Amino acid sequence: MYRVLVLTAINFLLTVYLMPMLTEMIRPRQAGLNYQNQEVPIGLGLVFILTVVPITVLAIFLRAVPLSTGVIYIITILSFGFLGIIDDTIGSREARGFTGHFRALFQGLLTTGAIKALFGVILAFLVAVIKADGVINTILNVFSITLFANLFNLLDVRPGRAGKFYLFWFLLSYIFGYPSIIMLFLLAAVIGYLPWDLKAEVMMGDVGSNVLGAIIGLSVTEFSITNKVIVVVVLAIIHLYAEKASLSQLIEKIPILNYIDNIGRKKV
């Protein structure tokens, strides 16, 4: 256990060390408007890949993480992170939501959102097949990974919101006994990254939100079928709501969610 704790601490320190350099590297090359219409560097969620992947490799080498588990998580992080990078670098914000991207596709306009959705399902299916036995389990695993990845994209529109949700889910996972060691490594990276996001100085972008969501979805593959069904149904309801209305407005209307959403956030 001490090896895991040491690796987690290293992951946190590495994130803190890399964030200033990564911010300065990305700032002149890739920027976007945040919710205050201020231009900030976007795609700083790349730090999750740069820290968690090498720490996971080291954990495999030290036998703190089984080889098969580590490889599945590394492939998930790299593949979903790559899809996020495509969206961050050449993506357009003209089409939004699942229906918006596929409507554009049927009209002859290819969007990075459609590419991300299609390949996200393929990648999720490959992981789901490895993690499941039976058709029902596989389908539920695919939905949990893809819907969670997209949910984090929907959350990453206000400073700190996506990171806080990851912290919340990790706490739930810990209480119910589901968190993996690699989720702990990612938790350390999120904690090291979060102060930058809360100050609205950077945005994690799709590269970060994809990784967070996909890893949470991957954790759900360990649930019982009943719990998977509950999670997938809730995710489906949230996505259907988000197609018609604003999640941000909903959060603002619910006092406890609005309070949590604003904790640590830089005042406008």
VOFI-11116 format. One record per residue (C-alpha): residue in one letter; z, x, y; residue number from 1. Coordinates in Angstrom, 1 decimal, always signed. Layout:
REC|res|up|east|north|n
REC|A|Z|X|Y|NUM
...
//
This chain:
REC|res|up|east|north|n
REC|M|+0.0|+0.0|+0.0|1
REC|Y|+0.8|+2.9|+2.4|2
REC|R|-2.9|+4.0|+2.1|3
REC|V|-4.1|+0.6|+3.2|4
REC|L|-1.7|+0.6|+6.2|5
REC|V|-2.8|+4.1|+7.2|6
REC|L|-6.4|+3.1|+7.0|7
REC|T|-5.7|+0.0|+9.0|8
REC|A|-4.0|+2.0|+11.7|9
REC|I|-6.9|+4.5|+11.8|10
REC|N|-9.4|+1.5|+12.1|11
REC|F|-7.4|+0.3|+15.1|12
REC|L|-7.2|+3.7|+16.8|13
REC|L|-10.9|+4.3|+16.1|14
REC|T|-11.8|+1.0|+17.8|15
REC|V|-9.7|+1.8|+20.8|16
REC|Y|-11.3|+5.3|+21.0|17
REC|L|-14.9|+4.0|+20.6|18
REC|M|-14.8|+1.0|+23.0|19
REC|P|-15.1|+2.9|+26.3|20
REC|M|-17.9|+5.1|+25.0|21
REC|L|-19.8|+2.2|+23.4|22
REC|T|-19.5|+0.2|+26.6|23
REC|E|-21.0|+2.9|+28.7|24
REC|M|-23.8|+3.5|+26.1|25
REC|I|-24.7|-0.2|+26.0|26
REC|R|-24.2|-1.1|+29.7|27
REC|P|-27.5|+0.3|+31.1|28
REC|R|-29.5|-0.9|+28.1|29
REC|Q|-28.3|-4.4|+27.2|30
REC|A|-26.6|-6.8|+29.5|31
REC|G|-26.1|-10.6|+29.7|32
REC|L|-24.5|-13.1|+31.9|33
REC|N|-21.0|-14.2|+30.9|34
REC|Y|-19.5|-17.6|+31.6|35
REC|Q|-18.7|-16.5|+35.2|36
REC|N|-22.4|-15.6|+35.7|37
REC|Q|-21.4|-11.9|+35.9|38
REC|E|-23.6|-9.3|+34.2|39
REC|V|-21.7|-7.5|+31.5|40
REC|P|-22.8|-5.4|+28.5|41
REC|I|-23.4|-7.5|+25.4|42
REC|G|-23.2|-6.6|+21.8|43
REC|L|-19.9|-4.8|+21.8|44
REC|G|-19.1|-6.4|+18.5|45
REC|L|-21.1|-3.5|+17.1|46
REC|V|-17.7|-1.7|+17.1|47
REC|F|-16.7|-3.8|+14.1|48
REC|I|-19.5|-2.3|+12.1|49
REC|L|-18.9|+1.3|+13.3|50
REC|T|-15.2|+1.2|+12.3|51
REC|V|-14.8|-1.2|+9.4|52
REC|V|-17.8|+0.1|+7.3|53
REC|P|-16.7|+3.8|+7.2|54
REC|I|-13.0|+2.8|+6.7|55
REC|T|-14.1|+0.6|+3.8|56
REC|V|-16.1|+3.5|+2.3|57
REC|L|-13.0|+5.7|+2.6|58
REC|A|-10.9|+3.0|+1.1|59
REC|I|-13.2|+2.8|-1.9|60
REC|F|-13.1|+6.6|-2.3|61
REC|L|-9.2|+6.5|-2.2|62
REC|R|-9.3|+3.6|-4.7|63
REC|A|-7.5|+1.3|-2.3|64
REC|V|-10.5|-1.2|-2.6|65
REC|P|-12.4|-1.9|-5.8|66
REC|L|-16.0|-0.6|-5.6|67
REC|S|-17.6|-4.0|-6.3|68
REC|T|-15.5|-5.7|-3.6|69
REC|G|-16.1|-3.0|-1.1|70
REC|V|-19.9|-3.0|-1.7|71
REC|I|-20.1|-6.8|-1.2|72
REC|Y|-18.2|-6.6|+2.1|73
REC|I|-20.2|-3.6|+3.4|74
REC|I|-23.5|-5.3|+2.6|75
REC|T|-22.4|-8.5|+4.2|76
REC|I|-21.2|-6.7|+7.4|77
REC|L|-24.3|-4.6|+7.7|78
REC|S|-26.8|-7.4|+7.0|79
REC|F|-25.2|-10.1|+9.2|80
REC|G|-24.6|-7.5|+11.9|81
REC|F|-28.2|-6.5|+11.8|82
REC|L|-29.3|-10.1|+12.2|83
REC|G|-27.0|-10.4|+15.2|84
REC|I|-28.4|-7.2|+16.8|85
REC|I|-31.9|-8.7|+16.6|86
REC|D|-30.6|-11.8|+18.5|87
REC|D|-28.7|-9.7|+21.0|88
REC|T|-31.7|-7.4|+21.8|89
REC|I|-34.8|-9.6|+21.7|90
REC|G|-33.3|-13.1|+21.5|91
REC|S|-34.1|-16.0|+23.8|92
REC|R|-31.6|-18.6|+25.0|93
REC|E|-34.2|-21.3|+25.5|94
REC|A|-33.6|-22.9|+22.1|95
REC|R|-30.1|-23.7|+21.1|96
REC|G|-28.5|-25.0|+17.9|97
REC|F|-30.0|-25.4|+14.5|98
REC|T|-32.2|-28.3|+15.5|99
REC|G|-33.4|-26.5|+18.7|100
REC|H|-34.5|-23.4|+16.8|101
REC|F|-36.2|-25.3|+14.0|102
REC|R|-37.8|-27.8|+16.4|103
REC|A|-39.3|-24.8|+18.3|104
REC|L|-40.5|-23.4|+14.9|105
REC|F|-42.3|-26.6|+14.1|106
REC|Q|-43.9|-26.4|+17.5|107
REC|G|-45.3|-23.0|+16.7|108
REC|L|-42.6|-20.9|+18.6|109
REC|L|-40.7|-18.4|+16.5|110
REC|T|-37.2|-17.7|+17.8|111
REC|T|-34.7|-15.1|+16.7|112
REC|G|-32.3|-17.9|+16.1|113
REC|A|-34.7|-19.3|+13.4|114
REC|I|-35.1|-15.9|+11.9|115
REC|K|-31.3|-15.4|+11.8|116
REC|A|-30.8|-18.8|+10.2|117
REC|L|-33.4|-18.3|+7.5|118
REC|F|-32.4|-14.8|+6.6|119
REC|G|-28.7|-15.6|+7.0|120
REC|V|-29.1|-18.3|+4.3|121
REC|I|-31.0|-15.8|+2.0|122
REC|L|-28.3|-13.1|+2.5|123
REC|A|-25.5|-15.7|+2.0|124
REC|F|-27.2|-16.8|-1.2|125
REC|L|-27.4|-13.3|-2.6|126
REC|V|-23.7|-12.8|-1.9|127
REC|A|-22.8|-16.3|-3.2|128
REC|V|-24.5|-15.7|-6.5|129
REC|I|-22.5|-12.6|-7.0|130
REC|K|-19.2|-14.2|-6.0|131
REC|A|-19.7|-17.5|-7.9|132
REC|D|-20.3|-19.0|-11.3|133
REC|G|-22.2|-22.3|-11.4|134
REC|V|-24.5|-24.1|-9.0|135
REC|I|-21.9|-26.1|-7.1|136
REC|N|-19.8|-23.0|-6.4|137
REC|T|-22.9|-21.0|-5.3|138
REC|I|-23.9|-23.8|-2.9|139
REC|L|-20.4|-24.1|-1.4|140
REC|N|-20.3|-20.3|-0.9|141
REC|V|-23.7|-20.3|+0.8|142
REC|F|-22.5|-23.0|+3.2|143
REC|S|-19.2|-21.4|+3.9|144
REC|I|-20.7|-18.0|+4.8|145
REC|T|-23.6|-19.4|+6.9|146
REC|L|-21.7|-22.1|+8.7|147
REC|F|-18.8|-19.8|+9.6|148
REC|A|-21.2|-17.2|+10.9|149
REC|N|-22.8|-19.8|+13.1|150
REC|L|-19.4|-21.2|+14.2|151
REC|F|-18.4|-17.9|+15.6|152
REC|N|-21.7|-17.9|+17.6|153
REC|L|-20.6|-21.2|+19.1|154
REC|L|-17.1|-19.9|+19.9|155
REC|D|-18.3|-16.7|+21.5|156
REC|V|-19.0|-18.4|+24.9|157
REC|R|-15.6|-17.7|+26.5|158
REC|P|-13.6|-14.5|+26.6|159
REC|G|-11.4|-13.9|+23.6|160
REC|R|-12.1|-17.2|+21.9|161
REC|A|-13.9|-15.9|+18.8|162
REC|G|-11.4|-13.0|+18.4|163
REC|K|-8.5|-15.4|+18.6|164
REC|F|-10.0|-17.7|+16.0|165
REC|Y|-10.3|-14.7|+13.7|166
REC|L|-6.6|-13.9|+14.3|167
REC|F|-5.7|-17.5|+13.5|168
REC|W|-7.7|-17.6|+10.3|169
REC|F|-6.2|-14.3|+9.1|170
REC|L|-2.8|-15.8|+9.7|171
REC|L|-3.7|-18.8|+7.7|172
REC|S|-5.1|-16.6|+4.9|173
REC|Y|-2.0|-14.6|+4.9|174
REC|I|+0.2|-17.6|+4.6|175
REC|F|-1.8|-19.1|+1.7|176
REC|G|-2.4|-15.7|+0.0|177
REC|Y|-6.1|-15.3|+0.5|178
REC|P|-6.7|-12.3|+2.8|179
REC|S|-8.5|-9.3|+1.6|180
REC|I|-7.8|-5.7|+2.5|181
REC|I|-11.1|-5.5|+4.4|182
REC|M|-10.2|-8.6|+6.4|183
REC|L|-7.1|-6.5|+7.4|184
REC|F|-9.3|-3.6|+8.5|185
REC|L|-11.4|-6.1|+10.6|186
REC|L|-8.2|-7.5|+12.0|187
REC|A|-7.3|-4.1|+13.3|188
REC|A|-10.8|-3.7|+14.9|189
REC|V|-10.5|-7.2|+16.5|190
REC|I|-7.1|-6.4|+18.0|191
REC|G|-8.4|-3.1|+19.4|192
REC|Y|-11.5|-4.8|+20.8|193
REC|L|-9.9|-8.0|+22.2|194
REC|P|-8.4|-6.7|+25.5|195
REC|W|-11.9|-5.8|+26.7|196
REC|D|-13.2|-9.3|+25.8|197
REC|L|-10.3|-11.1|+27.4|198
REC|K|-10.9|-9.3|+30.7|199
REC|A|-14.5|-10.6|+30.6|200
REC|E|-15.7|-7.0|+30.8|201
REC|V|-17.9|-7.2|+27.7|202
REC|M|-19.3|-9.7|+25.2|203
REC|M|-19.2|-9.2|+21.5|204
REC|G|-22.6|-10.8|+21.1|205
REC|D|-24.1|-12.2|+17.9|206
REC|V|-23.6|-8.8|+16.2|207
REC|G|-19.9|-9.3|+16.5|208
REC|S|-19.6|-13.0|+16.0|209
REC|N|-21.9|-12.9|+12.9|210
REC|V|-19.7|-10.2|+11.3|211
REC|L|-16.5|-12.1|+12.0|212
REC|G|-17.9|-15.4|+10.7|213
REC|A|-19.6|-14.0|+7.6|214
REC|I|-16.4|-12.1|+6.6|215
REC|I|-14.3|-15.3|+7.0|216
REC|G|-16.9|-17.2|+5.0|217
REC|L|-16.8|-14.5|+2.3|218
REC|S|-13.0|-15.0|+2.1|219
REC|V|-13.5|-18.7|+1.5|220
REC|T|-15.5|-17.8|-1.7|221
REC|E|-12.1|-17.0|-3.3|222
REC|F|-10.9|-20.6|-2.7|223
REC|S|-10.8|-23.3|-5.3|224
REC|I|-13.7|-25.7|-5.3|225
REC|T|-11.6|-28.5|-3.8|226
REC|N|-10.6|-26.3|-0.8|227
REC|K|-14.1|-25.0|-0.4|228
REC|V|-15.4|-28.6|-0.1|229
REC|I|-12.7|-29.4|+2.5|230
REC|V|-13.7|-26.3|+4.5|231
REC|V|-17.5|-27.0|+4.3|232
REC|V|-17.0|-30.6|+5.3|233
REC|V|-15.0|-29.6|+8.3|234
REC|L|-17.5|-27.0|+9.3|235
REC|A|-20.3|-29.5|+8.9|236
REC|I|-18.5|-32.0|+11.2|237
REC|I|-18.0|-29.3|+13.8|238
REC|H|-21.6|-28.3|+13.8|239
REC|L|-22.8|-31.9|+14.0|240
REC|Y|-20.6|-32.4|+17.0|241
REC|A|-21.8|-29.2|+18.6|242
REC|E|-25.4|-30.4|+18.3|243
REC|K|-24.6|-33.3|+20.6|244
REC|A|-21.7|-32.2|+22.8|245
REC|S|-19.9|-29.1|+24.1|246
REC|L|-17.1|-27.5|+22.1|247
REC|S|-15.8|-25.9|+25.3|248
REC|Q|-15.3|-29.3|+26.9|249
REC|L|-13.6|-30.5|+23.8|250
REC|I|-11.2|-27.5|+23.8|251
REC|E|-10.4|-28.1|+27.5|252
REC|K|-9.5|-31.7|+26.8|253
REC|I|-6.9|-30.8|+24.1|254
REC|P|-3.8|-29.3|+25.8|255
REC|I|-2.7|-27.1|+22.9|256
REC|L|-6.2|-25.7|+22.3|257
REC|N|-6.8|-25.2|+26.0|258
REC|Y|-3.5|-23.3|+26.3|259
REC|I|-4.2|-21.0|+23.4|260
REC|D|-7.8|-20.5|+24.6|261
REC|N|-6.5|-19.3|+28.0|262
REC|I|-3.8|-16.9|+26.7|263
REC|G|-4.5|-13.4|+27.9|264
REC|R|-7.7|-14.4|+29.7|265
REC|K|-8.4|-12.9|+33.1|266
REC|K|-8.0|-15.4|+35.9|267
REC|V|-11.1|-16.4|+37.7|268
//
